[in-house]
Amino acid sequence: MRRIRTLGAAFLVALLWIATAWPTVAPPKATPATATTQKKNLGAEARQLAKKWSDHLGTGYITRIDSRRHLVYVSAVDKKALTRVTRLLGAYHDMQRKTLLPEPLRWNVTIVLPTLKDYRKLVPNIKAYGVYSPKKRTLVSISFSNVLVHEFTHALHHNDQVAANQKHPIWIVEGLATLFQSAGFNPKKGEWKIPIDTGLKVMQKALKEKKAHSLHKLCSMKPKAFMQDAELCYRQVRYVMLYLHRQGKLQQFYKAYKAGYASDQTGVKALEETLGNPLKKIEADWKKWLLAQKPPWRPAHKYRAHLGVRMKQIPAGVKIVGFVRNSSAKRAGLLKVGDIIISLAGQTVQAPNALTAAVRSCKPGQIIEIEVIRKGRTTVIKHLLGLTPK
């Protein structure tokens, strides 16, 4: 089973889905494709895009073209890492075609995996580790895991909206992206396995303190209001989508929503039709379900997972400035002073407290993947976590 990891809280504050222009350094423009010339022109356009981006970014970049799926990769990472990314996104693309988003891409999507320096030039006003621009049909990311999949979901969903001549509300746009970023899937069986994530505690607390938005308000929320309460809203829409998935109703809901789009763009009618109840009853059932869920595994009693790095906050993420004596990180020697950690066990980390929380959500002795920026380039390290008394 293929697995994609979860999104960290710090990533939620970026207004990603409406990022339609990048100042300072403008990327090459993509050529629109028409339905009649699509097959013939997309191949030529893909080669042009690869060359334009390669010339634009300069030395140190390699390109790959997935002509069957209409994906163009421009990468500063090594060939092994690029192969990993192409396999992940290729399999994820095919799985979505089989399940929720069947429309083939009508254009080339360019996926740029730049150095940190170039990333900051391309998207200087966004603190997150990835962004998809619908206008430019281009995804730029320095993460290989959950952020990348989140933004790739936006790319596939954007294509599906255009094919249907629709513009879906932010709760559906971000709900799908945050849901699938943490998904595992079995391509042969066409089955998704989507776990509870570390955001559960935040949602349960919000429900208990009556701070969560009503479903009616959430479905009607405009992007500006959604982003003003992003940390809660992203988690809430994920758990609405996860509820639909756990009920076996996600595909049915999405089809009903698209079919009834002309009469209701909020999605309320589609929820009521799919779940067979008025919205207030749906909300009550959802809250009961959510409060009954158990959080991700936590170490019992005496011990918890331990990494053992000394760190400080920098604009790019969490920088390692040293190691705790006799820690697992010190003994393994895989992490280096100066490394910038951007994700751990699939959880995006942009602050020391987020890194600590990500470590504590893991098991002692668990082998995890840590994404780091080293000398300006992203790499992935497999690491065996140690343990420490609670």
N, C-alpha and C positions, 0 to 999 in steps of 0.2 A: 504493500500500500504506500502510495506517495503521500507525503505530509507537508503542509505549509503551516508556518507558525503564527503566533498571535501578535497583535499590535500593541505597543506601549502607550501609556497615557500622554507622554510628552508630544507624540506625533499628532495628537488629535487637534491641536490648536491651529494648525496650518489650513488655510483656505485653499484646498488642493483642486477640487473638482471644477472651479471656475477660473483656474489660472490659464488664461488664454493668450497671454503675451509675456515675454521675458525681456526686460530691458537690458542695457549694457552690451550684451553680446547676442545678436540675433541669429538664430540657427537658420539653415537653408530652408527655403520654402518648398513644400510638397506640391506636386502637380495634381489637380483634381482629376478623378477618373470617372467616365460615364459608364452606364450599364452596358452599352453596345461595344465599347472598346476595352472593357475592363481587363479581360484575360490577357489580351495582347499587350496592352499598355502598362499593366502593373509590373510585369517582369522588367521592362525597360526602365520604368520609373524607379524600381527598387535598386537597380544598378546605378542610376543617376544619384539617388539619395545616398547610397553608400559612399560614392565618390565625393559628393559635395560635403558630407559630414566629415569624411576622412581628411579632405583638404582643409576644411574649416577648423578642425581641431589640431591638425598637425601630426608630427611624428609620435610614435608610441601607441597608435590605435590600429586595431584590426577590425575587419568587417565580415559579417556572415549574412547570407540571405536565405530565409526560409520561404521559397517561392510558393510552396503548396499552401501555406497559411498566410502569406503576405506580411511577413515580419522581417524587418531589416535591423540587424544588430550592429552597433558601432561601439567598440569596447576598448577600454584601457587596461582591462584585467587580462591575466594570462589565458592561454587557450583552454587549459583544463577547467578553469572557473567559467569561461564563456560556454563551454560545452555543457556544464552543469546547468547554467541559466537557460540555454536553448532547449534542453531536455525538459526542464521544469515547466517553462511557459508553453512549450509545444504540447506536452501532455495535458496541462491545465486547459489550454485552448480547445483541445479535442474533447475533453470531458464536458466543458460548458456547451459545446456544440451538440453533444448528445442529450443534455439535460435541460438547462434553463435558457440559454442564449444560442439558438440554432442558426441564426443568420451568419453566413460567411462574411468575412471582412470585405467591405466594398472598396477599400483603399489599403495602401501599405501603412502599417504602424511602425514607426521608427523607435527603437529601444536603445537609448544611449547609456552606457555604463562608464562614466568619465572618472578622471582623477578628482580628488577633492578640490583642487585649485580650479579646475575647469568647471566643476559642478557649481561652485560659488559664483563663477562668472556667468554661467547660463541661467541660474535661478538665484540671484543675489538677495532677493527679498523674502525667501521662503526658508524657514529653519528646519523643515522636515527633511528626511533622507530620500524623498522621491516625489515626483509630480507628473501628472499626465495633462497635456494640453489638448482639449478637443479641437480647438481651432487649427493647431499645427499637426494634430494626429501624431504626437511625439511624446514618448515617455522617457524621462531622465531620472536615474536612480543611482545612488552609491550603495544601496543595499541589494543583496542577492535573495532575500527571503521574503518576510511578510510585507514589507513596504512595497517591494517590487510587485508582488501578487495583488496587493490592494489596488495599486495604480493600473495594473494590467486588467483587472476586473472593470475599472472605469472605462478603459479603452474598448473592451468587448461590449459593455453595456451601452456606451455611446453609439457604437455601430448599430446595435439593436434598436435604439431609439430613433435613429435617423431612418432606418429601414421601415419603421412603423409610422414615420412622420409625427413623432411624439417627443415631448420633453418632460421627463419624469421628475417628481418633487425630490427634494434633497433627502428626505427620510428614506426613500427607496434607493436612491443613488448610493448614499453612504451606508445604508443598511446592508445592501448586497456586498459592497466592497469590504466592510468590516467583518461580515459573516464568513466570506470565502477565503479571506487572508489566512485564516487559521485552520483551513480544511485539510483533511486527508481524504484521499479518494482511491477507489478501485476502478480503473478504466475498463477492465473486462466486464465487470458486473454493472457498471454505470451507477455506482453507489458512492455517496458522500458520507464521510464521518467527520462531524464538526463538533468539537469539544466545548465544554464550559471553559471559560478563560478566567484570568485573574481580575477581570472587571466585574465579576459576579458580586463580590463583596460591596463594591461601590453601589451597584444597582440595588442590592438588598437593603443597604443602609438608606438609600434615597427613598425607597418604598416605605420603609418603616418610619422615616422622618417626614413622609408626605411631601418630598421635594421633587419626585419624578413628575414629568409632564403627563397630562391625560392623553390617551391615544388620539382623541379628537384634535387636541391642540398640536400634538406631534405631527399628525398627518397633514395639518393645514399650515405648518410652520414654514416661513420663508427662509431663504439661505442666511440672511443677516442675523435673524433671531436665533437660528440653529447654531451658528458659529459663535454667537455671544455666550452660549452655554454648551460649548463643544464637548467638554470632557464628559458631561452627563449625557448629552444627546447622542453622541456616537455610540456610547455603551447601550443606551436604551433602544436605539433602532437595531443594533446587532441582536439584542435579546428578543425583540419582536420577530425578527427574521428567524432566529434560532428556534423560537416557539413554533413558528409555521413549519420549519424543517422537521422538528421532532414530532409534529402531528402528521407528517407526511403530506403537507398541504402547500409547500412552498411553490412548486411548479403550477399547481392549480390556481393559487392566488395570483401569480404573475401573469398567467394566461387570461384570467378573469379581469385583471386590471387593464391589460392592453386592449381586451375586447370591449370593455366599458369605458375606455378613456374619454370618449366624446361627451359622456354624460357625467363623469366624475373623475377629475384628475387627482384628487387627494388620495384615493385608495381606500376610503372608508367603505364604500359599497362593495368593493372587491373583497375586503376582509369579512364583511357580513355575509356575503354570498358564499365565500369559501368555507367559513367556520360555522355557518348556519345559525348565527345568533346576532342580536343587536350589539352595537359597539360596546355599550356599558357592560353587558354580560361577558363579552370577549375580554374586555379589560380586567374584569374580576377574575376570570379563569386564568388569564396570563399572569396576574399578580400572584395568585395562589401557586401556580406552577413555579414561578421564579423564586419565591420564598422557600420552596421545598427543595430547590437544587442545592447540591453540596459543592463547596469550592474545590479548586484543584488540590491535589495531594499536598499535605503539610506534614513535616516530620513530627512524629509523636514523642511526647515526653522529653527525653534527655538531649537529643541531638538534632541538629539541622545542617543543611548543606552550607559549605563554606568555600569561598574562592581565595580570599586572602591577598587582595591587592590594595595598595594605597592609591587614592585617586583624587582628582580635582576636576571641577567643572570648567570646561572651555566652550567656546561657541560651537565647535564641531561635535561635541559630545562629552564623554567621560574619559579623561586622559589618565593613564597609569603613570604614577610618579614614584612608585616603589612597591615592595612586597612585604607582607607580614612574615616574620621569621617562621620557618618550617611549614608554611602554608602549602597547599596543593599547587598553587600557581608558581610559587618559588621553586618547588621541587621539580615540577615538570619542565620548566624552562622554555615553554612554548610562547608565553606572553612576554613582551619586552617593555621596558620602561620607554615611554613615549608613544606606545600604542594607544589609539583612540577607540574605545569600545562603543559600537553603535547598536549591537543587539546581542542578547544572550538567551540561548534556548528558544529562539524565535521571538523573543520579546524586545521590542525597540527600547533602547535606553538613551536618554539625553541628559540625565542628571544622576548624581551618585545615589540618591534615594531610590530611583527607579532601578538602578543596577542591583542594589541590595535586595529590593523586593523580588526581582527576577531570579536571583540566586536562591532566595528563601522559598520560592515556589517550586524548586527542584528537589530531588531526593539526594541525600548523601550517597556518594559513590556513583551517581548518574553520569554517563558520558554525554556531554552537551556540545553544541556548536556555538562558538563565539565569533561574531563578525567584528573585525577590527580594521581601522585604517592605519596602515603602516607605510611611512614614507610617501604619503599622499595617495596610496592605492588600497582598495579593499581586499581583504583576504579572510578566509574562514579557517578557524582552528578548532579541532576536536579536543575537548579537555575533560578529564575525569575530576569531578568535584570532590573535595574533601568534606570533613564533618567537624563540627565544633559543638560544645555544650550549649544548650539554650540559655 
